[in-house]
Amino acid sequence: ADLRVAVMSLWMILPVSLPVFTITGIWVVYAMALYNQHVCPVHNWLYNESCEEQLPLQRGPVLCCTLDNIPLISKCGTLPPESCFFSLICSTGSFMVMLIGLLRYAHVIEKHQNCILNTAGLSTAWICAAGLIMVGNFQVDFAKVLHYVGAGVAFPSSMLFVCLQSALTYRLAKTQEEYRIGHLRVGMTLLALIALVLSGVFFCQESFALQHASAIFEWIYCTLIMLFYGTFAFEFGGMSGDTLMVLSRGGVPSFSTSEHKTEVGGSSNHHQPDSLSML
């Protein structure tokens, strides 16, 4: 029993490690870009049409900022050396998104049954991961079209993913604690949707202040999405090796799980192991 608890706790590390790694990583990238004077500080709201001296060449306490120096996440990871770390974070993060999405998909099948919401959730997670790889490896100043294609894939698909997972959480909820997790996810989803809409609307404006606000809402959106992934620690605490067996069977529940659902009138010595396999 102690070994089983230890294994359960290890599964929980995966969804928690994603927001810890990515949120910390992008703030490190921002700090590097700020130190190298490639972007302006988040708290800066004063911009100019042009500067007599380019920002990367300035070493004084006062920076001259233009729209090229707005601290969008992608902008922070445009120039080396921070671009190298930005690519690493996005590539690693996309792999973790794919892995968490796949395990979440298998866990739902193991504990309940497959459904359209579950399959759609897996699809959007993997689409988001593909867009994230493009965002991280095609910098906006050097491959703008590919970068924006990646962003156009990653942002909507990540928003759709959290919407699907929130709906799936309510559909599968049976206990009060599971409903509370559903409430938390819906709240995070609504905040993320507001942040995404405001970021997109403000990004298209010519106002310096609105474009700077767009960058701030982009940071808020990405943080909320990563924290949403962290909430899967609740379900991953109940995962076991049977989840991997579901994947090895191509998404088909194990025999013991199917037998438990179909054989209602089985004897007690057969019913008890089946019940344990569902835990």
HUPE-V188232 format. One record per pair of residues at least 24 apart in sequence whose C-alpha atoms are under 7 Angstrom apart, sorted by the first residue. I is the first residue (numbers start at 1). J is the second residue. D is the distance in whole Angstrom. If there is no record, write none. Layout:
i: [I | I]
j: [J | J]
d: [D | D]
This chain:
i: [8 | 8 | 8 | 8 | 9 | 11 | 11 | 11 | 12 | 12 | 12 | 15 | 15 | 15 | 15 | 15 | 16 | 16 | 18 | 18 | 18 | 18 | 19 | 19 | 19 | 22 | 22 | 23 | 25 | 29 | 29 | 29 | 29 | 29 | 30 | 32 | 33 | 33 | 38 | 39 | 39 | 39 | 39 | 40 | 40 | 40 | 40 | 41 | 42 | 45 | 45 | 47 | 67 | 70 | 71 | 72 | 73 | 74 | 78 | 78 | 78 | 86 | 87 | 87 | 90 | 90 | 90 | 91 | 91 | 94 | 94 | 94 | 95 | 97 | 97 | 98 | 98 | 98 | 101 | 106 | 106 | 106 | 106 | 107 | 107 | 109 | 109 | 110 | 110 | 110 | 111 | 117 | 117 | 121 | 121 | 121 | 124 | 124 | 124 | 124 | 125 | 125 | 127 | 128 | 128 | 128 | 128 | 129 | 159 | 162 | 163 | 185 | 188 | 188 | 192 | 192 | 195 | 195 | 196]
j: [237 | 238 | 239 | 240 | 237 | 236 | 237 | 239 | 233 | 236 | 237 | 100 | 229 | 230 | 232 | 233 | 230 | 233 | 93 | 96 | 226 | 230 | 226 | 227 | 230 | 89 | 93 | 223 | 89 | 76 | 77 | 82 | 85 | 86 | 76 | 82 | 76 | 82 | 69 | 69 | 70 | 71 | 76 | 65 | 69 | 70 | 71 | 71 | 71 | 209 | 212 | 208 | 208 | 212 | 215 | 215 | 219 | 140 | 139 | 140 | 141 | 136 | 136 | 137 | 132 | 133 | 136 | 133 | 136 | 129 | 132 | 133 | 129 | 125 | 129 | 125 | 126 | 129 | 125 | 243 | 246 | 247 | 251 | 239 | 243 | 251 | 253 | 243 | 246 | 253 | 278 | 164 | 168 | 161 | 164 | 165 | 157 | 158 | 160 | 161 | 158 | 161 | 157 | 153 | 154 | 157 | 158 | 154 | 193 | 189 | 189 | 228 | 224 | 228 | 221 | 224 | 220 | 221 | 221]
d: [5 | 6 | 6 | 7 | 6 | 6 | 6 | 7 | 5 | 5 | 5 | 7 | 6 | 5 | 6 | 6 | 5 | 6 | 7 | 7 | 7 | 7 | 5 | 6 | 6 | 6 | 7 | 6 | 6 | 6 | 6 | 5 | 7 | 6 | 5 | 6 | 5 | 6 | 7 | 4 | 6 | 5 | 6 | 6 | 6 | 6 | 6 | 7 | 6 | 6 | 7 | 6 | 7 | 6 | 6 | 5 | 7 | 7 | 5 | 6 | 7 | 6 | 4 | 5 | 6 | 6 | 5 | 5 | 7 | 4 | 6 | 6 | 7 | 6 | 6 | 6 | 5 | 6 | 6 | 6 | 6 | 6 | 7 | 7 | 6 | 7 | 6 | 6 | 7 | 6 | 6 | 6 | 6 | 6 | 6 | 6 | 5 | 7 | 7 | 6 | 7 | 6 | 7 | 6 | 4 | 5 | 6 | 7 | 7 | 6 | 6 | 7 | 6 | 7 | 5 | 6 | 7 | 5 | 6]
